[in-house]
């Protein structure tokens, strides 16, 4: 289970030039690599991620996190 505090801790590494660790933490390796290679999209993506980290953590935790992309249909015959 991912935590918001853990993601913010990984986000703080951008202060020493290692951007994108929080994206690796929540299971987004492709965008994590992009952030790592572009210094967090020149810092803009890194700053935006500061605001959306709680949402990324909820999505990474899946159905138990409260957000699902599944539609449940009840069919009665």
Rosetta constraint file for C-alpha pairs under 8 A:
AtomPair CA 1 CA 61 HARMONIC 6.05 0.50
AtomPair CA 2 CA 6 HARMONIC 7.15 0.50
AtomPair CA 2 CA 7 HARMONIC 7.72 0.50
AtomPair CA 2 CA 25 HARMONIC 7.86 0.50
AtomPair CA 2 CA 26 HARMONIC 6.89 0.50
AtomPair CA 2 CA 57 HARMONIC 6.20 0.50
AtomPair CA 2 CA 60 HARMONIC 7.13 0.50
AtomPair CA 2 CA 61 HARMONIC 6.28 0.50
AtomPair CA 3 CA 7 HARMONIC 6.41 0.50
AtomPair CA 3 CA 57 HARMONIC 6.52 0.50
AtomPair CA 4 CA 8 HARMONIC 6.17 0.50
AtomPair CA 4 CA 53 HARMONIC 6.95 0.50
AtomPair CA 4 CA 54 HARMONIC 5.80 0.50
AtomPair CA 4 CA 57 HARMONIC 6.11 0.50
AtomPair CA 5 CA 9 HARMONIC 6.11 0.50
AtomPair CA 6 CA 10 HARMONIC 6.33 0.50
AtomPair CA 7 CA 11 HARMONIC 6.11 0.50
AtomPair CA 7 CA 22 HARMONIC 5.00 0.50
AtomPair CA 7 CA 23 HARMONIC 7.99 0.50
AtomPair CA 7 CA 25 HARMONIC 6.57 0.50
AtomPair CA 7 CA 26 HARMONIC 7.36 0.50
AtomPair CA 7 CA 53 HARMONIC 6.93 0.50
AtomPair CA 7 CA 57 HARMONIC 7.50 0.50
AtomPair CA 8 CA 12 HARMONIC 6.21 0.50
AtomPair CA 8 CA 22 HARMONIC 6.98 0.50
AtomPair CA 8 CA 50 HARMONIC 7.67 0.50
AtomPair CA 8 CA 53 HARMONIC 7.33 0.50
AtomPair CA 9 CA 13 HARMONIC 7.24 0.50
AtomPair CA 9 CA 22 HARMONIC 7.81 0.50
AtomPair CA 10 CA 20 HARMONIC 7.96 0.50
AtomPair CA 10 CA 21 HARMONIC 5.33 0.50
AtomPair CA 10 CA 22 HARMONIC 4.78 0.50
AtomPair CA 10 CA 25 HARMONIC 7.51 0.50
AtomPair CA 11 CA 19 HARMONIC 7.08 0.50
AtomPair CA 11 CA 20 HARMONIC 6.98 0.50
AtomPair CA 11 CA 21 HARMONIC 6.31 0.50
AtomPair CA 11 CA 22 HARMONIC 5.13 0.50
AtomPair CA 11 CA 46 HARMONIC 7.95 0.50
AtomPair CA 11 CA 50 HARMONIC 7.54 0.50
AtomPair CA 13 CA 17 HARMONIC 6.72 0.50
AtomPair CA 13 CA 18 HARMONIC 5.39 0.50
AtomPair CA 13 CA 19 HARMONIC 6.43 0.50
AtomPair CA 13 CA 21 HARMONIC 7.39 0.50
AtomPair CA 14 CA 18 HARMONIC 4.76 0.50
AtomPair CA 14 CA 19 HARMONIC 4.48 0.50
AtomPair CA 14 CA 20 HARMONIC 7.51 0.50
AtomPair CA 14 CA 39 HARMONIC 7.92 0.50
AtomPair CA 14 CA 40 HARMONIC 7.96 0.50
AtomPair CA 14 CA 46 HARMONIC 7.78 0.50
AtomPair CA 17 CA 39 HARMONIC 6.91 0.50
AtomPair CA 18 CA 36 HARMONIC 6.40 0.50
AtomPair CA 18 CA 39 HARMONIC 7.26 0.50
AtomPair CA 19 CA 32 HARMONIC 7.86 0.50
AtomPair CA 19 CA 35 HARMONIC 5.73 0.50
AtomPair CA 19 CA 36 HARMONIC 4.89 0.50
AtomPair CA 19 CA 39 HARMONIC 5.56 0.50
AtomPair CA 19 CA 40 HARMONIC 5.43 0.50
AtomPair CA 19 CA 46 HARMONIC 7.27 0.50
AtomPair CA 20 CA 24 HARMONIC 6.68 0.50
AtomPair CA 20 CA 31 HARMONIC 7.56 0.50
AtomPair CA 20 CA 32 HARMONIC 4.55 0.50
AtomPair CA 20 CA 33 HARMONIC 6.80 0.50
AtomPair CA 20 CA 34 HARMONIC 7.67 0.50
AtomPair CA 20 CA 35 HARMONIC 4.81 0.50
AtomPair CA 20 CA 36 HARMONIC 5.20 0.50
AtomPair CA 20 CA 39 HARMONIC 7.95 0.50
AtomPair CA 20 CA 40 HARMONIC 6.40 0.50
AtomPair CA 20 CA 46 HARMONIC 7.61 0.50
AtomPair CA 21 CA 25 HARMONIC 6.18 0.50
AtomPair CA 21 CA 32 HARMONIC 6.37 0.50
AtomPair CA 21 CA 36 HARMONIC 7.71 0.50
AtomPair CA 22 CA 26 HARMONIC 6.42 0.50
AtomPair CA 22 CA 32 HARMONIC 7.50 0.50
AtomPair CA 23 CA 27 HARMONIC 6.35 0.50
AtomPair CA 23 CA 28 HARMONIC 5.11 0.50
AtomPair CA 23 CA 29 HARMONIC 6.58 0.50
AtomPair CA 23 CA 31 HARMONIC 6.77 0.50
AtomPair CA 23 CA 32 HARMONIC 4.81 0.50
AtomPair CA 24 CA 28 HARMONIC 5.23 0.50
AtomPair CA 24 CA 29 HARMONIC 4.97 0.50
AtomPair CA 24 CA 32 HARMONIC 5.31 0.50
AtomPair CA 26 CA 56 HARMONIC 6.86 0.50
AtomPair CA 26 CA 57 HARMONIC 6.19 0.50
AtomPair CA 26 CA 60 HARMONIC 5.57 0.50
AtomPair CA 27 CA 60 HARMONIC 6.78 0.50
AtomPair CA 28 CA 32 HARMONIC 5.96 0.50
AtomPair CA 29 CA 33 HARMONIC 6.06 0.50
AtomPair CA 30 CA 34 HARMONIC 6.36 0.50
AtomPair CA 31 CA 35 HARMONIC 6.06 0.50
AtomPair CA 32 CA 36 HARMONIC 6.10 0.50
AtomPair CA 33 CA 37 HARMONIC 6.13 0.50
AtomPair CA 34 CA 38 HARMONIC 6.09 0.50
AtomPair CA 34 CA 40 HARMONIC 7.50 0.50
AtomPair CA 34 CA 41 HARMONIC 7.72 0.50
AtomPair CA 35 CA 39 HARMONIC 5.55 0.50
AtomPair CA 35 CA 40 HARMONIC 4.09 0.50
AtomPair CA 35 CA 41 HARMONIC 5.88 0.50
AtomPair CA 35 CA 45 HARMONIC 7.66 0.50
AtomPair CA 35 CA 46 HARMONIC 7.74 0.50
AtomPair CA 36 CA 40 HARMONIC 6.30 0.50
AtomPair CA 38 CA 42 HARMONIC 6.09 0.50
AtomPair CA 39 CA 43 HARMONIC 6.23 0.50
AtomPair CA 40 CA 44 HARMONIC 6.65 0.50
AtomPair CA 40 CA 45 HARMONIC 5.24 0.50
AtomPair CA 40 CA 46 HARMONIC 4.82 0.50
AtomPair CA 41 CA 45 HARMONIC 5.17 0.50
AtomPair CA 41 CA 46 HARMONIC 7.03 0.50
AtomPair CA 42 CA 46 HARMONIC 7.98 0.50
AtomPair CA 43 CA 47 HARMONIC 6.20 0.50
AtomPair CA 44 CA 48 HARMONIC 6.30 0.50
AtomPair CA 45 CA 49 HARMONIC 6.01 0.50
AtomPair CA 46 CA 50 HARMONIC 6.50 0.50
AtomPair CA 47 CA 51 HARMONIC 7.25 0.50
AtomPair CA 48 CA 52 HARMONIC 6.69 0.50
AtomPair CA 49 CA 53 HARMONIC 5.67 0.50
AtomPair CA 52 CA 56 HARMONIC 6.32 0.50
AtomPair CA 53 CA 57 HARMONIC 6.18 0.50
AtomPair CA 54 CA 58 HARMONIC 6.34 0.50
AtomPair CA 55 CA 59 HARMONIC 6.23 0.50
AtomPair CA 56 CA 60 HARMONIC 6.05 0.50
AtomPair CA 57 CA 61 HARMONIC 6.22 0.50
AtomPair CA 58 CA 62 HARMONIC 6.75 0.50
AtomPair CA 58 CA 65 HARMONIC 4.88 0.50
AtomPair CA 58 CA 66 HARMONIC 6.85 0.50
AtomPair CA 58 CA 67 HARMONIC 6.88 0.50
AtomPair CA 59 CA 63 HARMONIC 7.95 0.50
AtomPair CA 59 CA 65 HARMONIC 6.59 0.50
AtomPair CA 59 CA 66 HARMONIC 7.94 0.50
AtomPair CA 59 CA 67 HARMONIC 6.17 0.50
AtomPair CA 59 CA 68 HARMONIC 7.75 0.50
AtomPair CA 60 CA 65 HARMONIC 7.75 0.50
AtomPair CA 61 CA 65 HARMONIC 5.01 0.50
AtomPair CA 62 CA 66 HARMONIC 7.18 0.50
AtomPair CA 62 CA 67 HARMONIC 6.51 0.50
AtomPair CA 62 CA 68 HARMONIC 6.48 0.50
AtomPair CA 63 CA 67 HARMONIC 5.67 0.50
AtomPair CA 63 CA 68 HARMONIC 5.15 0.50
